[in-house]
Each structure stands twice: as C-alpha cells, then as structure tokens.
Amino acid sequence: MQPSDVKSRLEERIDGCEFHIQGEGCNFQVTAVGDVFDGMSKVKSQQLIYGALSDEIASGALHAITIKTFTPAQWQSAPENTGL
C-alpha cells in the first residue's frame, strides 16, 4: 500500500478529519485531526482509526500502524504540526 491508499480509505470511512500519512509497504504512521476526537480518550480515538482500517489489517495489507489523533485545537499547539 501507498500512503495515498491509506489516506483515501480513511477519508472514505471517517468524516470530517484531516489525515497525514507517512510510511511505506505495510508500515504507516497516521496522524488524524478532527472534531470527532473531542472528548474521546486516546484509546477510543485510536480504536476509531483501527476500526476504519480493519479490513486492511485483517488482510495483512497493513501490518504496523502508529496512530496520533488530535482535535483541531490540540493540533494548533502540537509539535507534529510543524513539519506537515
């Protein structure tokens, strides 16, 4: 899979989020920014992303995924925001 494939699948399955994807092959880093994460624990927000990619994970197309989620307000001050 390519980062663009992961991004398009997430955009199809989770509304109102901005996704930044890095990686290659079956190992990716997903950074997601959206109001959907407001009031959600980190575990719940990661489960949302994992759930959206469950078919790809089950098939082995995705193997290792690192997930970071932010609300838009959190994203404004996040160190990850500087290079994306």
N, C-alpha and C positions, 0 to 999 in steps of 0.2 A: 504494500500500500504506500501511497504517497501522502504527504501532509495535506494536500488539497482534497484527497479522498476522505480522510478523517474529518476535515473541516466541513465538507459538503454533507456528510452523513449526520454530523452533529447539528448543522443548521436545519436540516430536514426534520429532525426529531425533537429539538428543543427551541421553542420560540423566544425571541427577544433577547438573545445572547450574542455577544461578540466572542469569537474564538480565535486564539493564536495557537498554532500547532507547529511544533518542531520535532524533528526526528526523521527516521527512515526505516525501511523494511517493516518490521513488526514492533518496533520500539519507539514510542512517542511521548512527548511532553505536551499536555493540554492545559492551556490557560483559558479560563472562561470568565467572562464579565457580564453580569446581568442582574436586573432587579429580582429575578426569580430566586436568587440566593439570599435575599434579605430575610433575616430571622431564622435562617436554616443553619443547623450545625455543620461543621466541616465534613463530618461523616455523611450526613444526609445529602449535602451538595455533591460530594464525590460519588455517592450511590446514584444520584441522578445522571451523572455523566457515564458511569459504568453501565447503567441500565440502557442508556441510549446506544451504547456500543456493544451490547451483549451478544448480538449475532456474530459480530466480527471477532469478539473474544472467543466465543464458543467454537468458531471455525478455525481458529489459530491464525487468522489474518492479522490480528493484533495480539501481541504477547505481553509486552510490558508497557504500562501506561502510568505516567506520573501526572497527577491532576492538581491544579491550583484553581480555586474559584474565588471570585471577588464580586461584591456589589459595585456599582459604578462609583460610589463614594469611597469605598476601600481602595479601588483601583487608582484613584487620583493620587494617593499617597504611597502606593505600593512600589517597592524598589524594582520589581519586574517590569513596571510600566516604562522605564527609561529607555529600553532598547527595542521596544516593539512598535 
